[in-house]
Amino acid sequence: MCKLKEELLAEKYCQINYLKGMLWISHKSKNFDYILRMLKKVLLQVEMIKNLPGNDKVIIKKSDDERVESDRREFTLEELAKFDGKGDNPAYVAINGTVYDVTDQKSWGGGTHFGLYAGKDLSDAYNSCHTNSPALSKLKVVGVLKQ
């Protein structure tokens, strides 16, 4: 996959702004150190991108867990409800028609996140809090929500 260097930097700056906001609201929480490490990691990535020669395209290697369209499945709301993060179940949430795996996200421990529960369509809640946020880009896509 190729992206323009400028486009890649813009994505990283969005991530930085998001993480700065998370630091601000979590300054007394147990997630503070984790968020700070993530911010430092993104800042290092920005420095590496800026130091790449040329101003054209940057080749991005696909990772093993990169979203692959053919691996996605369709979920009904009833099927999605089974993925609530309780017991041995993974935690999935639907946002704007896409189903994401939040199982390994620290902020989703036990299938809950600030009073929200996994296994549901959380589009309205997400859109009211995270407009233009890069948060979803960090999550693994596992499917789409059937209409």
Secondary structure as GFF3:
##gff-version 3
##sequence-region A 1 147
A	DSSP	beta_strand	2	4	.	.	.	ID=ss1
A	DSSP	alpha_helix	5	25	.	.	.	ID=ss2
A	DSSP	alpha_helix	32	50	.	.	.	ID=ss3
A	DSSP	beta_strand	57	59	.	.	.	ID=ss4
A	DSSP	three_ten_helix	69	71	.	.	.	ID=ss5
A	DSSP	beta_strand	73	75	.	.	.	ID=ss6
A	DSSP	alpha_helix	77	80	.	.	.	ID=ss7
A	DSSP	beta_strand	92	95	.	.	.	ID=ss8
A	DSSP	beta_strand	98	101	.	.	.	ID=ss9
A	DSSP	three_ten_helix	106	111	.	.	.	ID=ss10
A	DSSP	beta_strand	112	113	.	.	.	ID=ss11
A	DSSP	beta_strand	116	117	.	.	.	ID=ss12
A	DSSP	alpha_helix	123	129	.	.	.	ID=ss13
A	DSSP	three_ten_helix	134	138	.	.	.	ID=ss14
A	DSSP	beta_strand	140	145	.	.	.	ID=ss15
###
